[in-house]
Amino acid sequence: FRTQHRGGKGVKGMTTKEEDGILNIRSAQTHDNILFFTNRGKSYQLRAFEIAESSRTSKGTAVVNLINIEVGEIVESFINYRASTSKDEQGVKQGKYVFLSTKNGTVKKTALSEFENIRRSGIIAIKLDKGDELAWSKLTNGDDDIILTTHDGKSIRFSEKSVRPLGRSTMGVRGIKLQATDELISMDVIQKDAKTDLITIM
């Protein structure tokens, strides 16, 4: 990939099947840990080097060939982080917590350290209400802001300090109150002192 000027036509980043599409993109280093989160509230872990390197235009490897997800279980999001004992590589750079959100507006914050040494069969990341699904995961530093956006165009921003850390195998708390016909469609993390603009794509 190379930098292009505004108005450039871009290049193919991946070849996909007709029924498939690109959902997330992350930059990672060879020894990064990658946490996968599924719609059923489970988490699985790989090291980056366990994923075969492919060319820019290849189809890649199906995630079902990499982690032991169950039938009907779908990977909805993933995060990567660098395991390190160095103080300089922790905190702001690496994140202290995993912040989760579900389609029904439930949120949960759990210490990143609780996701170490995950077995191949996965672990519970959040307990879900009936009919709810885990959809988003982000790393936070303990002092960030969270922004949630719904299908009907409503949005809320709040400090993550208002959400106390919980263990993995617990339910979360309400992040936003939804109407019966509405659902959460996006979650993002905003550094508290960051001077950023919000971009909305419909």
C-alpha positions as CSV (number, residue, x, y, z in Angstrom):
1,F,0.0,0.0,0.0
2,R,1.3,3.5,-0.8
3,T,0.0,7.0,0.0
4,Q,-2.2,8.5,-2.7
5,H,-3.5,12.0,-3.4
6,R,-7.1,13.0,-2.8
7,G,-9.3,11.7,-5.6
8,G,-7.1,8.6,-6.2
9,K,-8.9,5.5,-7.4
10,G,-7.3,3.2,-4.8
11,V,-6.1,-0.3,-5.2
12,K,-7.6,-3.7,-4.4
13,G,-6.9,-4.6,-0.8
14,M,-8.4,-8.1,-0.8
15,T,-10.3,-10.5,-3.0
16,T,-13.6,-11.6,-1.5
17,K,-16.3,-14.1,-2.3
18,E,-19.5,-12.8,-3.7
19,E,-21.4,-13.2,-0.4
20,D,-18.5,-11.8,1.6
21,G,-17.2,-8.3,2.4
22,I,-14.5,-6.5,4.4
23,L,-15.7,-5.5,7.9
24,N,-12.6,-4.5,9.9
25,I,-9.0,-3.6,9.2
26,R,-6.1,-3.3,11.7
27,S,-2.3,-2.9,11.6
28,A,-0.4,-5.4,13.6
29,Q,3.1,-6.8,14.2
30,T,4.2,-10.4,14.0
31,H,4.1,-11.0,17.8
32,D,0.9,-9.2,18.6
33,N,-1.9,-11.0,20.3
34,I,-5.2,-10.9,18.5
35,L,-8.5,-11.2,20.4
36,F,-11.5,-12.3,18.3
37,F,-15.0,-11.6,19.8
38,T,-18.1,-13.4,18.5
39,N,-21.8,-12.6,18.5
40,R,-22.4,-15.1,21.3
41,G,-20.2,-13.1,23.7
42,K,-17.1,-15.4,23.5
43,S,-13.5,-14.4,22.9
44,Y,-10.7,-16.4,21.2
45,Q,-7.0,-15.6,20.8
46,L,-4.3,-16.0,18.3
47,R,-0.8,-14.7,17.8
48,A,-0.4,-12.7,14.6
49,F,2.3,-15.0,13.2
50,E,-0.3,-17.9,13.4
51,I,-2.1,-16.3,10.5
52,A,-0.4,-17.1,7.2
53,E,0.9,-14.0,5.3
54,S,-0.8,-13.5,2.0
55,S,-0.5,-11.2,-1.0
56,R,-2.5,-7.9,-1.1
57,T,-5.1,-9.3,-3.5
58,S,-5.5,-12.9,-2.1
59,K,-8.7,-14.2,-0.4
60,G,-7.0,-14.8,2.9
61,T,-7.9,-17.7,5.3
62,A,-11.4,-18.4,6.7
63,V,-11.4,-17.6,10.4
64,V,-13.1,-21.0,11.1
65,N,-9.8,-22.6,10.1
66,L,-7.9,-20.6,12.8
67,I,-10.1,-20.7,15.9
68,N,-12.6,-23.3,17.2
69,I,-15.8,-21.3,16.9
70,E,-19.1,-23.2,17.1
71,V,-21.7,-23.7,14.4
72,G,-23.7,-20.4,14.0
73,E,-21.1,-18.4,15.9
74,I,-19.8,-15.4,14.0
75,V,-16.7,-13.2,14.6
76,E,-18.0,-9.6,14.9
77,S,-14.9,-7.7,15.9
78,F,-11.3,-8.1,16.9
79,I,-8.5,-6.2,18.6
80,N,-4.8,-6.6,18.7
81,Y,-2.2,-5.7,21.3
82,R,1.4,-6.3,22.1
83,A,2.1,-8.3,25.2
84,S,5.0,-6.6,27.1
85,T,6.3,-6.2,30.6
86,S,7.9,-2.9,29.6
87,K,6.3,0.1,31.3
88,D,6.8,2.2,28.2
89,E,4.7,-0.2,26.1
90,Q,1.8,-0.4,28.5
91,G,-0.9,2.1,29.4
92,V,-1.5,4.7,26.7
93,K,0.1,2.7,23.9
94,Q,-1.4,-0.7,24.6
95,G,-4.7,0.0,26.5
96,K,-5.7,-1.2,29.9
97,Y,-9.2,-2.4,29.3
98,V,-11.4,-4.1,26.7
99,F,-14.6,-2.2,26.2
100,L,-17.5,-4.2,24.7
101,S,-20.9,-3.2,23.3
102,T,-23.9,-5.2,22.3
103,K,-26.6,-4.5,19.7
104,N,-29.1,-3.8,22.4
105,G,-27.0,-1.1,23.9
106,T,-25.3,-3.0,26.8
107,V,-21.7,-2.0,27.5
108,K,-19.0,-3.6,29.6
109,K,-15.4,-2.9,30.6
110,T,-13.0,-5.6,31.5
111,A,-9.2,-5.5,32.3
112,L,-7.1,-6.6,29.4
113,S,-5.1,-8.8,31.7
114,E,-8.2,-11.1,32.1
115,F,-7.9,-12.1,28.5
116,E,-4.4,-13.6,28.8
117,N,-3.8,-17.3,28.1
118,I,-7.2,-18.1,26.5
119,R,-7.7,-21.7,25.7
120,R,-8.4,-22.8,22.1
121,S,-12.1,-23.4,22.8
122,G,-12.5,-19.7,23.8
123,I,-13.7,-18.0,26.9
124,I,-16.8,-16.0,27.9
125,A,-16.2,-12.3,27.4
126,I,-19.7,-11.1,28.4
127,K,-23.0,-12.8,29.4
128,L,-25.8,-11.8,27.1
129,D,-29.5,-11.2,27.5
130,K,-31.7,-13.4,25.4
131,G,-31.9,-12.1,21.8
132,D,-28.8,-9.8,22.3
133,E,-25.5,-10.1,20.5
134,L,-22.0,-8.8,21.1
135,A,-20.9,-6.6,18.2
136,W,-18.1,-4.2,19.1
137,S,-14.8,-4.3,21.0
138,K,-12.2,-1.6,21.6
139,L,-9.1,-1.1,23.7
140,T,-9.4,1.8,26.2
141,N,-6.9,3.5,28.7
142,G,-9.3,4.0,31.6
143,D,-9.7,7.7,30.9
144,D,-11.3,7.7,27.4
145,D,-14.7,8.7,26.2
146,I,-17.1,6.3,24.5
147,I,-19.5,7.2,21.8
148,L,-22.5,5.0,20.8
149,T,-24.7,5.6,17.7
150,T,-28.0,3.9,16.9
151,H,-29.8,2.9,13.6
152,D,-32.3,5.7,14.2
153,G,-29.6,8.4,14.3
154,K,-29.3,8.9,18.1
155,S,-25.9,9.1,19.7
156,I,-24.5,9.4,23.2
157,R,-21.0,10.2,24.5
158,F,-19.8,9.4,28.1
159,S,-16.7,8.9,30.1
160,E,-15.6,5.3,30.4
161,K,-15.0,6.1,34.1
162,S,-18.8,5.9,34.6
163,V,-18.5,2.1,33.7
164,R,-16.8,0.2,36.5
165,P,-14.5,-2.8,35.5
166,L,-16.3,-6.2,35.6
167,G,-15.1,-9.7,35.3
168,R,-15.3,-11.7,32.1
169,S,-18.2,-14.0,32.9
170,T,-20.6,-11.2,33.9
171,M,-23.3,-9.1,32.2
172,G,-22.7,-5.5,31.4
173,V,-24.6,-2.3,32.1
174,R,-26.9,-0.2,30.0
175,G,-24.9,2.2,27.8
176,I,-27.8,3.8,25.9
177,K,-31.6,3.4,26.2
178,L,-33.1,2.2,22.9
179,Q,-36.6,2.3,21.5
180,A,-38.1,-1.1,20.7
181,T,-37.4,-0.7,17.0
182,D,-33.9,0.8,17.3
183,E,-30.5,-0.9,17.7
184,L,-26.9,0.0,18.2
185,I,-24.9,0.2,14.9
186,S,-21.6,1.7,16.0
187,M,-19.2,2.2,19.0
188,D,-16.0,4.1,19.1
189,V,-13.4,5.3,21.6
190,I,-12.4,9.0,21.8
191,Q,-9.3,10.0,23.8
192,K,-10.5,12.5,26.3
193,D,-8.1,15.3,25.3
194,A,-8.2,14.5,21.6
195,K,-9.3,17.4,19.3
196,T,-11.1,15.3,16.7
197,D,-14.0,15.6,14.4
198,L,-16.8,13.0,14.1
199,I,-17.4,11.5,10.7
200,T,-20.7,9.9,10.0
201,I,-21.2,7.6,7.0
202,M,-24.7,6.5,6.1
